[in-house]
């Protein structure tokens, strides 16, 4: 398949979801303002006076998926109020809305997909250059790749079944795709530059298939994923919870979770709290209050004893509006991969979503925690933007971009004011054991890492199905 045809199919897929996106945008709502908060929340005594801040009234975005949890908790439990902030939460229809709300000034802060910040600095995919900054990581993990019943019937099974054998998975997927027309090779992600897009491409390539030629990848907002799979508009999607759990047997019964993102890259960043660079410069005290409130909310979400309550909070109509049976597994860790053979595939692990505390086998670095910004991981994201042709080459000033875009320096200062120790370095080697293909990432040689992949954009290759 040539690149022109591949691009045309991608644009057709974008068009197919445009009406759904527009409809979803029309339903954008705001969470209740402080007047509707519980009395206990309003009783929280601010430790920072609002009048001491340059801009105490903020509009902050969130997308109705499980990773809105720290925003919901900061609002419900009074952490915003504690640090002198009067926050209006704006429910965003999609991750594009969340990002663009920042760029065009409608939002003061908002979560964005992890690649969006550096890609904005780089003008990836022809977009306008814009200085977005990551203040902290909202959470790690908390997502999955869901496949439909046709893939199951075609012989594909959850990743754990393959016991780490990528070749066997590749053979099963190739056998299914060999019998399938291109319109049955449609997978969806929430946004280009998301970790999900990179994971889908990374996984398919690691299994020996070329995702550029053999897969039609479309963009779909999270709330539209299940309905689009149900009507056959896509065969797989990668998204944050609760939209994976909602699809499995016992719930909607239309799919199964093939793999969690943490099984593709253990410890990966998922969402970042982003602001405009000008926000940091114009409102430095407000910025510090915002980051402190969000760190404290992430710490609250991280505690095992709080997780059931967190799942209840985000199930409210103001946040995800999802049934608690959908939100609970991704938060409490009682996670069911599903399937169509009546077998139980439940795994219990708080690593399903990491909000603050990080187990030592996920990171052995002293004082590491989930909200800390590793600039080396920003470099990894740039290698993937290069690998898949979103930027023409790996930036020569990549480390400078990482420093400007991922504000680890400010995070470290703010955390210290809260009595939180942080790693002393900004870069770390990601061990091979963390990745599904066993390939380590050394941030001192990102170009060597990038060139080690046989399958990538702009490299003459011949790959075939069958």
N, C-alpha and C positions, 0 to 999 in steps of 0.2 A: 504494500500500500504506500503510495507516495505521500509526501508531507502536505501537499495542497489538499488532497482528499481527506487526510486526517484532520486538518484544520477546519475544513468545511463541516465535517461531522461534529466536531467540537462545538462550532458555532450553532449548528442545528440543535444540539443538545441544550445550549444556552437559551435558545429561543423557546424550546419546549418547556422550560421552567420559568420563563419570564412572567407569564400570567400568574403563576403561583406565587412568585416573589412579590409581584405588585399587590396581589390580594392580601398576602401576609403583612406587607408594609402598611396597608390601610387599617389593619387591626392593631397597630402599635398602641400600647397603653403605658401609663405610668403607674408605678406602685404608689400606695397611699403616702401622703405627706406626713410630716411629724404629728399633725393634729389627730391623726387616726392611730397613732402608735399606742401600744399598751401602756398603762399607767406606770408600770415598773420601768419601762424604757424611758419615759419622760422624767422619771425620778432620778435618772443617772446624773450625777453632778459633774459638769465639765471640769476637767483639770486644766484646760486651756480656754480662756475667754474668747468668745467669737469676735469681739471687737478688737482683739489683738491680731487677728488674721487679716491679710489683705483682701481675701475673698472668701468669707465663710459660707456663702450660699452657692452650692455646686449642683450641677446636673450630671449625673453619672449613668452611663449606659450599662445594660446587661442583656444577655441573650437567654431565653428560657430553656436552658439545659442545666444539668446538675452543677456545672462549674459556676453558676450564679450563687452558689452557697455562701461564699465569704461576703458577698455584697448583701444578700438577704440577712445574714447573721449580723453584720455590722449595722444594718438599719434596725432590725428587730431588737437586738440586745443593747443598743445605745452606744456602740463604739464610735460611730460618727459623732454623736452628741458629746461623748466623753472628750473628744479632741477638738471641740469647738466648731464642728461642721453642721450645717443645716443642709441635708442632702435630699434631692429629689431623684429617685431612681427611674430611669426611662427604659422601658422594655423595648428592645430592638428586634426587628423582624428577622434579621440575618446578620452574619458576621461582616458582610460588606457594609451594612448600615452602621454597625458598631464602629468600624474603622473610619468610614466617611463622615460620621457624625463628629469625630475628632478633627479631621482634616478641614472640614468646612465650618467648625466653630460652634456647632449645635450642642456638643457635649464637652464638658470640662475634662472628663476622664472616662475610660471605658476599657473593658477587656478586649483584646484582639488576638487573632491567631498568631502563633509564635514567629512565623516568618514575615509577618506584615510590617514589622518595625524596620528591619534592615532592608527589606524590599522597597519600602517607601523612600529610604535614603538613597537607594540605588536606582530608582525609577524603573524597577523591573517590569517587564512585559509592556514597555512603552508608557507606563503610567507617569503622572507628574511626580517630580521629586518633592518630597516633603519631610521635614525633620520631626518625625515621631520619636518619642523616647519611651523605653520600657522602664517602669519604676520598680517592678518586682515580678516574680512569677506567681500567678494566682494558684496554680496547682500543677502537679505532675500526674501522668497517667489519667485514668477516668474515661477512656474511650475504647472503641472496638470496631472491627470490620465485620459487618453483618452480610450474610449471603442468603439468597432465596432458596426455595425448595427445589427449583430446577437444578441448581448447582449440586445440591445434596443428591438428587436422583441421578445426576451425571457422575457421581462417584467422589465428589469432594467432601471431606470431613473436617471437623474442628482441628486446629493445628496440633493440639496435644496428641491426637491420634497418630500423627506422623513421627512422633518422638524425635523431633529435630531434623528430620530428613527432608531438606528442601527439594532435592531431586525427585523424590516420590510425589510430593505435592505438585511440583511442576508437571510431572507426567499426567497426573489426574486432571489438572486444569487444562493442559494441552489437549488431552483426549476429549474433554468436554467442548472446548473452543473449536476443535477440528470439525465438530458436527453442528456448530452454531453459526448462524449468520451474524453479521456485525451488530445488528440491532438487538442481539441477545448477548452482547459483550459490553453492556453499558453499566458503568459503575459511577457512583456519585461521591463527591466530597463537598465540604461546606464552603470552600473558597480556595482559589489558587494561592499559594504561599502558606497554606496551613500545613501543620505537621502531618495531617491526614493525607493530603495530596502526595507529599514526599514519601510517606509510609507506603501508600498503595503502589507507587512507582518502584520504590525500593524493594518491596516484597516480590512483586512480579518479576523484576529484573534478577533478583537473587535466586528465583526459581528457574531462571534460564529463558524467560520469555521477554520480548521487547514491548514494554507498555506503550511506547510511542506509536507503534504500528498496529499492535494487536488488541488494543483496548480503547474504547471510547469513554473518556472521562468527562463528566458533566458537573456543573455547580448547582447545588440545591440547598436551600435553607433547611436547618435541622427539623423544624416541625413538618416539613413536607416529605421527609424521607420515607416514612412508613407507608403513607398513602400512595406515593409514586411506585414503591416496590409492589404494593398490593395490586395495582392496575397493570403491572408489567412494564413500566417505563424504565426500570433499572433492575439489574440482577444482584447488585451488591452496593453497599454504601459504607463509608467510614465516617463516624460522627461521635460526639460525646453522649454519654448517658443522659437521659433515660431511654434514648431512641433505639439503642441496641436491644436492651431488655424488653422493650415493648413489642418487638417483632417475634420473639421466640415462642415456642410451643408452651401452652398454658396461658399465654397472653394473646397477642394477635395471631400467633401460629403461622406466620408467613415466612419465617427465616430462622437462621441460627447464627450465633457469633462464631466466626471462624477463628479470630485471634484478637486479643487485646493489644493495644498499642504498646503496653509495657513489655510484651513478649517480642516486639520488633526492636525496641530500644528501651531497655530497663533504665529508668531514671530520667526519661525525656521530659523536656518542658512542654506544656500544652498551651495554656493561656497566659498572656502577659497583661499586667495593668499598664495601660499606655496613656500618655498625655502629650500635648504639643510641647516642643522644646521651649517655646515662648512662655508656656504656663509655669515651667520651673523657674525661669528668669524673672517673670513678673510677679509671681506669688510664692516665693520660697518658703514662707512660714506655713501657708496653706498646704503646699506640697508635702511638707514634712508631717503635718497633721493627717493628711490623707493616707500616706504610706503607713503611719503608725496604726491608724484605725484598721487598715486592711491586714496588716501583719497580725494584730491582735485577733481579728476575726478568723484568720487562717489558723491560728493557734487553737482557737475554740473549736473549729471544725475538725481539727486533727485529733482531739481527745476521744478515745474510744467510747467513753461514757456519754459523750454529747452527740454521737453520730446518728442515733435514732431520732433525736430531737431535730437535728439538722435536716434529715430526710423529710420530717414532718413539715418543717418551715418552708422548704423549697417546693413542697407539693401544693402550697396555697395557690389560689387562683392568681394572686398578684405576681407570682414568680413563674414556676413552670406550669402550674395548673394540671400537673400529671397525677395520676393515681399513685398513692404511696407505694404500691407493689412494684411500680416502675422505677421510682426514684431510690428506694431503699437499697437494692443490691449494690449499686455503684458507690454508695456512701458507706454502708456498713460492711461491705466486702463479701457478703454472702451471694456470690455471683454464679448464675446459671448460664452456661453456654447454649443450652437447648439442643435441639436435634429432632429427627423424625423417626427415631427407633425406640422411643420410650425409655431410653437409658438416662440415668442421672449424670449430669456433668457440672456439678456444683463445686466451686473452689472458694474456700473461705480465706480471705486475706485483706487486711486493711491497706495493702499496697494497691488495691484496685483503684483508689484515688489517694494521692499524697497531698495533704494540705500544708503541713509544716514539718513534722518529725519524719526523718528518713532512716530506715533500717540500715545497719552497717553493711549488709550485703548489697544494698543498692548504691551506697557511697561510703567508702572507707575514709574519706577526707574528714579531718577533725573539724567540728563545728558546722558541718554542712547541714543545711535544712532546705526544705522544698521551695521556700520563697526567695532564696538567694539566687542572684543572677550570675550564671557562669558565662562570661564573654566568649569562652571557647565554644560554647554551644551555639552562640550567634554565628561563629565561623562555620560550624557544621551546617547550619541552615543556608549559609551563603554557598557552600559547596553544592548543595542540592539545587539551589536556584540556578547555578551554573550548569550542573549536570543535565538538567532538563530544559535548558535553553531559555530560561526566563531572563537571564542576563548573558551577554556575549562571552564574557570571560570572568574568571575569578578576580575580584578587585585587588589591585596592587596595594591599596591602602585599607585592606580588610580589617586589620587590627584597630586602626584609627576609627573606622566606622563602628566597629563593635563597642569601642569606648564611648563614642558620642551617643550611640543609639541605646545601649543597655547600660543604664546609669548605676553600675555596681558601686562606684565611688560614693554616691549619695546614699545608696541603700546601706552600705557598711556604716556610714556616719549615723544614720537614723536608727539602725538596729542597735548600735552601741549606746545611744541615748536611752534605749529601752532595756539595756542590760543584756542584750543578745550578742553572743560571740559569733563571728563569721570566719569563713576560711580566709587565709591571708593572701591567697593567690586569686587571680581572675581567670586563669586558664588551667585546665586539667586534661589529662589523657583519658579518653573513654575506652575502657578495656574491651577487647574482642568479645568477652563473655557477655557483655551488655547487649550485643546486637544479634539479631536472628541469624545472620550469616557468619558470625564470628570474626568480622573484620574490625580491628580497632581504629579509633580516630585519634591521631596525634595532631594537636592544633599547631605545632611548630612546622608541619609540612602539609598544609591543606591541599596544595596543588598536587603533591605526590599521591595523596589520598584520592583526590578526584580522578586523576589519570589511571588509578588502579582498577577502575570499573570498566569492564569491557562494553557494557551496554550503557550508552549515554547519548544525549543529543549531539548532532553535528559531528558524528563519527561514522564514516562509511561502514555499514554492516550489512550482512545478509542473514536474516533469520526466517524460519519457516515454521508452519504449523503442521504437525503430523510426522 
